[in-house]
């Protein structure tokens, strides 16, 4: 799933830069995979591992949900739809399922923030709050609100922004804390081979663009 996400994002921007390129037709294929092939329809969530024919691997090891990836899918699908000329709200039912599943199983409603992962159809069992998960929820919820105007994604955006500002950001030393465990102090490197400005920078920049679009100051390019 993560590989398909990154391919779809890359093809989206390549297709925008060159609409006549092969990327445009392949983007439509990736959009179908990410809105259908990786979706577990009964639960309304995504799983990562699949066989070459896209049949899912749903043993105990693989039947897991990454809440950050699920909500990241929302804004990547919106962007892909807008790029190929499709109305992004046609997938609103999927957006709702992904957001509601993550809110039900992966959201810390008492303290704030979203957990890392959990078994399909069950509460999260990896309950650390990871920087990139919060960033993807922030942007995914806001983009969903931009497209649907619904209350739930707006509330999710505001609650996630509050968590990020109050806990995930290190205002004293800069950057975002990598991991915040259920109990204990934030830990992890501020930057390494996996932790860079990609998720956080994209979330902040595109959120500002989405907010400007909502005010009528210009189109969103997220």
Secondary structure, 3 states (H helix, E strand, C coil): CHHHHHHHHHHHHHHHHCCCCHHHHHHHHHHHHHHHHCEECCCCEECCCECCCCCECCCCCCCEEEHHHHHHHHHHHHHHHHHHCCCHHHHHHHHHHHHHHHHHHHECCCCCCECCEEECCCCEEECCEEHHHHHHHHHHHHHHHHHHCCHHHHHHHHHHHHHHHHHHECCCCCCECCEECCCCCCECCCCCCCCCCHHHHHHHHHHHHHHHHHCCCCCCCC
